[in-house]
Amino acid sequence: MNILRLLVLVAFLAAGLVLGSLNPERIVLDFGVVEVVTTTGIAITVALLAGVLLGGGIVMATTVLPLQARLRRAGRPTPSAVASDAPRPPFQGN
C-alpha cells in the first residue's frame, strides 16, 4: 500500500511540474489590498489545491463527523441496559 501511495504522489508531482512548465506566462492577481505577481501554472495549481482542501473540509464537516458521532452513540450502552446488567441484591421476602 505504501508503494501505491508513493507512486500516486510522484504522478501528481510530475503533473504539477508539467502544468507549471507549460504555463509560464506572468499574471497579476489583484486582491484589492495586495497584488500578487505569479505564473499561470502556479495560480492554477494553488486554485486546484484550495478547491481540494475546501471540498474535503466540507465533506468532513457534513458527512464524516456526523457519521462518527452516530457510530460513537451506537456503540455506547443505553442507561437501561447498564441497569439490567448490574448485579441485584438477593431477594429478602417478608
KOLKOLVEX-35520 format. One record per residue (C-alpha): residue number from 1; x, y, z; chain; residue in one letter. Coordinates in nm, 3 decimals. Layout:
<rs>
+------+---------+---------+---------+-------+------+
| resi |       x |       y |       z | chain | resn |
+------+---------+---------+---------+-------+------+
|  NUM |       X |       Y |       Z |     A |    A |
...
+------+---------+---------+---------+-------+------+
</rs>
This chain:
<rs>
+------+---------+---------+---------+-------+------+
| resi |       x |       y |       z | chain | resn |
+------+---------+---------+---------+-------+------+
|    1 |   0.000 |   0.000 |   0.000 |     A |    M |
|    2 |   0.286 |   0.239 |   0.076 |     A |    N |
|    3 |   0.437 |   0.188 |  -0.270 |     A |    I |
|    4 |   0.100 |   0.275 |  -0.426 |     A |    L |
|    5 |   0.083 |   0.598 |  -0.225 |     A |    R |
|    6 |   0.436 |   0.684 |  -0.333 |     A |    L |
|    7 |   0.351 |   0.623 |  -0.699 |     A |    L |
|    8 |   0.039 |   0.843 |  -0.674 |     A |    V |
|    9 |   0.245 |   1.117 |  -0.505 |     A |    L |
|   10 |   0.510 |   1.105 |  -0.778 |     A |    V |
|   11 |   0.241 |   1.111 |  -1.050 |     A |    A |
|   12 |   0.077 |   1.422 |  -0.904 |     A |    F |
|   13 |   0.415 |   1.587 |  -0.854 |     A |    L |
|   14 |   0.503 |   1.522 |  -1.218 |     A |    A |
|   15 |   0.164 |   1.656 |  -1.331 |     A |    A |
|   16 |   0.221 |   1.973 |  -1.128 |     A |    G |
|   17 |   0.566 |   2.020 |  -1.280 |     A |    L |
|   18 |   0.428 |   1.974 |  -1.632 |     A |    V |
|   19 |   0.143 |   2.214 |  -1.560 |     A |    L |
|   20 |   0.384 |   2.474 |  -1.427 |     A |    G |
|   21 |   0.628 |   2.442 |  -1.716 |     A |    S |
|   22 |   0.358 |   2.458 |  -1.985 |     A |    L |
|   23 |   0.208 |   2.778 |  -1.838 |     A |    N |
|   24 |   0.498 |   3.020 |  -1.781 |     A |    P |
|   25 |   0.308 |   3.342 |  -1.858 |     A |    E |
|   26 |   0.319 |   3.604 |  -1.583 |     A |    R |
|   27 |  -0.011 |   3.727 |  -1.440 |     A |    I |
|   28 |  -0.104 |   3.977 |  -1.170 |     A |    V |
|   29 |  -0.370 |   3.878 |  -0.917 |     A |    L |
|   30 |  -0.526 |   4.187 |  -0.759 |     A |    D |
|   31 |  -0.696 |   4.120 |  -0.423 |     A |    F |
|   32 |  -0.777 |   4.484 |  -0.358 |     A |    G |
|   33 |  -0.534 |   4.517 |  -0.069 |     A |    V |
|   34 |  -0.240 |   4.336 |  -0.223 |     A |    V |
|   35 |  -0.126 |   4.236 |  -0.571 |     A |    E |
|   36 |   0.046 |   3.905 |  -0.635 |     A |    V |
|   37 |   0.263 |   3.850 |  -0.944 |     A |    V |
|   38 |   0.286 |   3.483 |  -1.034 |     A |    T |
|   39 |   0.272 |   3.245 |  -1.330 |     A |    T |
|   40 |  -0.046 |   3.089 |  -1.461 |     A |    T |
|   41 |   0.081 |   2.739 |  -1.374 |     A |    G |
|   42 |   0.127 |   2.827 |  -1.008 |     A |    I |
|   43 |  -0.207 |   3.008 |  -0.997 |     A |    A |
|   44 |  -0.388 |   2.705 |  -1.143 |     A |    I |
|   45 |  -0.211 |   2.466 |  -0.904 |     A |    T |
|   46 |  -0.292 |   2.680 |  -0.600 |     A |    V |
|   47 |  -0.655 |   2.713 |  -0.710 |     A |    A |
|   48 |  -0.684 |   2.334 |  -0.750 |     A |    L |
|   49 |  -0.524 |   2.273 |  -0.410 |     A |    L |
|   50 |  -0.755 |   2.526 |  -0.244 |     A |    A |
|   51 |  -1.056 |   2.359 |  -0.405 |     A |    G |
|   52 |  -0.949 |   2.014 |  -0.288 |     A |    V |
|   53 |  -0.891 |   2.135 |   0.068 |     A |    L |
|   54 |  -1.218 |   2.330 |   0.080 |     A |    L |
|   55 |  -1.417 |   2.041 |  -0.069 |     A |    G |
|   56 |  -1.257 |   1.793 |   0.170 |     A |    G |
|   57 |  -1.336 |   2.017 |   0.465 |     A |    G |
|   58 |  -1.699 |   2.048 |   0.359 |     A |    I |
|   59 |  -1.733 |   1.671 |   0.318 |     A |    V |
|   60 |  -1.567 |   1.618 |   0.655 |     A |    M |
|   61 |  -1.799 |   1.865 |   0.830 |     A |    A |
|   62 |  -2.123 |   1.749 |   0.665 |     A |    T |
|   63 |  -2.073 |   1.373 |   0.634 |     A |    T |
|   64 |  -1.782 |   1.224 |   0.823 |     A |    V |
|   65 |  -1.819 |   1.398 |   1.160 |     A |    L |
|   66 |  -2.196 |   1.329 |   1.192 |     A |    P |
|   67 |  -2.142 |   0.964 |   1.098 |     A |    L |
|   68 |  -1.863 |   0.931 |   1.355 |     A |    Q |
|   69 |  -2.088 |   1.081 |   1.622 |     A |    A |
|   70 |  -2.371 |   0.841 |   1.529 |     A |    R |
|   71 |  -2.131 |   0.545 |   1.540 |     A |    L |
|   72 |  -2.000 |   0.655 |   1.880 |     A |    R |
|   73 |  -2.357 |   0.680 |   2.015 |     A |    R |
|   74 |  -2.449 |   0.339 |   1.870 |     A |    A |
|   75 |  -2.156 |   0.174 |   2.045 |     A |    G |
|   76 |  -2.236 |   0.328 |   2.382 |     A |    R |
|   77 |  -2.466 |   0.117 |   2.605 |     A |    P |
|   78 |  -2.802 |   0.270 |   2.695 |     A |    T |
|   79 |  -2.875 |   0.352 |   3.062 |     A |    P |
|   80 |  -3.146 |   0.082 |   3.082 |     A |    S |
|   81 |  -2.904 |  -0.183 |   2.952 |     A |    A |
|   82 |  -2.645 |  -0.078 |   3.209 |     A |    V |
|   83 |  -2.901 |  -0.101 |   3.491 |     A |    A |
|   84 |  -3.018 |  -0.450 |   3.385 |     A |    S |
|   85 |  -2.660 |  -0.581 |   3.372 |     A |    D |
|   86 |  -2.585 |  -0.468 |   3.727 |     A |    A |
|   87 |  -2.586 |  -0.740 |   3.993 |     A |    P |
|   88 |  -2.903 |  -0.747 |   4.203 |     A |    R |
|   89 |  -2.913 |  -0.798 |   4.577 |     A |    P |
|   90 |  -3.069 |  -1.125 |   4.694 |     A |    P |
|   91 |  -3.446 |  -1.123 |   4.747 |     A |    F |
|   92 |  -3.545 |  -1.058 |   5.107 |     A |    Q |
|   93 |  -3.906 |  -1.164 |   5.150 |     A |    G |
|   94 |  -4.132 |  -1.076 |   5.448 |     A |    N |
+------+---------+---------+---------+-------+------+
</rs>
